[in-house]
């Protein structure tokens, strides 16, 4: 993470319904945790009036490294900006058990979105500045 800016890692409770018949968190729920973390993190980075409908996901890559076993109370997400484009943001992300192991690492490409017109849009000046400050160099 960029040292000059505070690090914010969203944390989420593992819910009973997240578990599957094998007794661990279902693999699809990993994506849900990362999505919830991403929206929370972006809201913190960009501030008001950011809303999650201001981007769409263009690509997701995820490597599953370990299970989240039954009895795990909380997971934590971490997000770093890997690249900025004219209308896109590439994030490196990871999911961890709080106080424990990294269970997944991935990359997601977000495209900024105009919900009323159903098309991509350029990053605003404010968005570019705020995101560029956290770009991993």
Buried (B, 14 or more C-beta within 10 A) or exposed (E): BEEEEEEBBBBBEBEEEBBEEEEBBBEEBBBEBBBBBBBBBBBEBBEEEBEEEBBEEBEBEBEEEBBBBBEBEEBBBBBBBBEBEEBBBBBBBBBBBBEEEBBBBBBBBBBBBEEEEEEBBEBEEEBBEBBEEBBEE
